[in-house]
Amino acid sequence: MPITADTIQYGPWDGGVRYDRPVEDLAPSEMGDMQNVRIGSAGEARRRNGSASYQSAAAIASTPTVTMAAEFKPNSSTTYVVIVCGAAIYKYSSGWSAITGAVTVTAGDDNTFEWVNANGTLVATNGVDTDAWKWTGTGDATVLDDDARFTKGKHIAWFDQRLWIGNVNGATNQLWYSDTLDIETWGATSFYNFGGEILALVPAQNALVVHTTDGIYTLIPTGNATVPYQRQVRTQQGAADGRSTVALPGDIELFVRPDGIYRWEGGAEIVKISTQLDGDYWPSLNSARFSKTFAVYYPKNNEVWFALPYGAAQSAMNHVMVYNTTYDRWHGPYTGWTRACGALIDGKPHLGDLDGILWDSDTGNNDGVSAIDAWFTTAAPAPYGGSVRTRWLYARNYFDGQGDYSVTVTQDAGGLVGTTRSLSIRGNSFTLGTDYLGIGVLGSIRMLFRDTDLTGYDPHSSLKYSMNALNQTFTFRHVHLQHRPTGRVRKPAETE
């Protein structure tokens, strides 16, 4: 018989995850918590893809930390993948082969590199080793000749056909530039001094953006050989570090600061975009390690991956929080590993770990041989307002038929002991006598549904979906919670 009930729908989750509010105050299109879940373009909740060693390569001997990853194109027809791991530089060619040559690389978890493609030459520096190094795609890497103008530069850029290196040994506020189309000729006066320490260099369409401890500056070409660039101060707040500063199309920059992640569009103001991560998430990060955060722009998915240190004493980047640039929302964190560097390779984020492996970080359903522990929690809005007690009946769960496995669904609210149910998610095949009415589907994969029981009386109820299984995934589109109001009932006073 038909059930007399009202319905409240949670999802699609176009609002992303919010850590700044309790679940009772969230909208049905928002999530209260998640781990290893991606919110797709339609607001669906998917378990994130897995990760696998790049080209199935074994870890570098002695498993040192990968401190740089790069996809380097010396010309339009050639592409190399290059990493720095421990005390050596490697290129990939049917396996990792060293190209260190006479370059000195100091091993260390924190000795991470920045790099640029300087008109067909890969140039990298880390602020620790005395010299930057270069590689043209043949032979071994060699030391960059900087005419002895500086040592140990931390930040690097290729702009206006010149190589730029800033925050050098003994002059953290100093930015040097090479001659035009000559990365190894540096004039004795070819530098700029800034008021604060240089923290990031980001080329824009018509300016080099310089982030310092006292603000953001731009260097704009003048066409005048005597005064080649006009320096302008834009705003009083800059980025925490160059590796976590990302340039987006339209001369937009995103960057990490101690209190959150910000967007800058070239004017006098920066705008915080991470308010949804305040509250329960951002204060738990180790801000003392923000200089080692890094970010990767993922154009295919309109995402920026920010690698962050979660935990008061956490030194390595053990979380990735993802910002969707199209929908202005967050999902994450991605967890289960620690990473030291990243780059876009083959169109996908590849992250280097602390054990000698470069990981393709958006492939398959497992992290190597490990299952992905994934879950998300819905909002818990009160259907009739917080003053009306609600009888919760059952939830109709809509999902994509992608396999044959189970997801645990847990009901939760402050005023009830909820249910925990195993939701069997079946694929897109139909077998007479074994499938359920409304579940079996002929043809292509489409949205399916199945019900799970709810229980208890409370104005609010959230649901948590979780799965930790090898070779499996899930995609939930939305859920309809069936309920009935029971009126305004005063909650009994608690006795001490």
Protein Blocks (a to p, Z undefined) as FASTA:
>chain_A
ZZddddddedjafkopafkbcfklpcfkbcfbdehiacdfkopacdddddddehhiacde
hiiadfbdcdddfbfkbccddddehjbccddehiacdfklmaccdedfklcccdddeehi
acddehlambdcddehiajdddddehhmaghifbdcdeehiacdehiehiakbccdddeh
iakbccfklccddfbdcfbdcddfkbccdddfkbccddddehiaklmbccddfbfcdcfb
fklpccdehiiacdddfkbccddehiabdcdfklmmgmjlmmmpcfklmmmgccdddfkn
opacddddedjklmbdcbdcdddfklopaedddehiacfbdcdeehiacdddfeopacdf
bgcjbehjaccddddddddddfkojkbccddfbdcdddddfbdcddddddddfkbccddd
ddddddfbdcehkacehkacghjddddddddddedjdfbdcdddddddehiacddfbdcd
ddddebjaddddddZZ
